[in-house]
């Protein structure tokens, strides 16, 4: 059995090595390293895959989130409702821009925003909602978009973990990240669609917003040396775009492999007391960026130690919610204010999930988990 990793990037590369190596050499010999034809081609191909009018590449997923807030024209003091049970980047950009993060609780089954709590958190200062499509499936976008329409709020979808998943709702089947005003994603290497460095993108169907996003990405400039607004320097480089073009062709195949691994995990863990497998929502397919279990009875950390003793890596996403991080905690939303979020941070554990997981590895992982609960 090959050593088990959380994500087997080398195994994935070996299967597409010939195409990747040729694409990189083409970029090097073309010397079109910045905003070259590979970037334009990737943006066009991802736009077609997602069924969205505009895709704009940028340097990383965190930049994509910040650029979206800048393009929407949000001002210091404006409130933005989002999840506390997420990677800190979602909240970090709000703080950097002087915006006020307002945390809503999540649904403990899907780990995504609870629309009823989102509705409760809307005030006269609220300007936007940022649903995080956590671990690979979309939040309840019909409900969130209805709240946004009622209160005239913008919606930015954080689809950094859910690219390729489908949301079925009032407007039919739509790709995750294409339903709000803006969608953002990350191409960090371990993502379902990952490059070999940093990268990100923004999606929108709004022509005016697309123009603003491109301008913000390019130092606030529409033409060289003329700057209309304060912007940033955030670009997807040609080498990463060349790699992403190849991997995009395999994205649905990768999602299928992840779902098969998730089904094998589900079957192995069915009926184990104190262990909950990931819930699948009725309105979204799941692409399993992570396969995340819930462990009851304060036994999560002990399970992690047991798995590591069996050479099975496991990760906790996320041990401390954003509203209790030193950088963001305050009297506004103290401990106890988001009960589902706070419960989950003590229960969740993610198992290895990769397009390259082999059956003997899955067998070893599931055996190790069952050993722990059979003690």
Secondary structure, 3 states (H helix, E strand, C coil): CCCCCCCCHHHHHHHHHHHHHHHHHHHHHHCCCECCHHHHHHHHHHHHHHCCCEEEEECCHHHHHHHHHHHCCCCCCCEEEEECCCCCHHHHHHHHCCCEEEEECECCCCCCECHHHHHHHCCCCEEEEECECHHHCCCCHHHHHHHHHHHCCEEEEECCCCCCCEEEECCEEEECCCCCCEEEEECCCCCCCCCCCCCEEEEECCHHHHHHHHHHHECCEEECCEECCCCCECCCEHHHHHHHHHHHCCHHHHHHHHHHHHHHHHHHHCCCCCEECCCCCCCECCCCCCEEEEECCCCHHHHHHHHHHCCCCEECCCCCCHHHCCCCCCHHHCCCCCHHHHHHHCCEEEECCCCCCCHHHHHHHHHHHHHHHCC
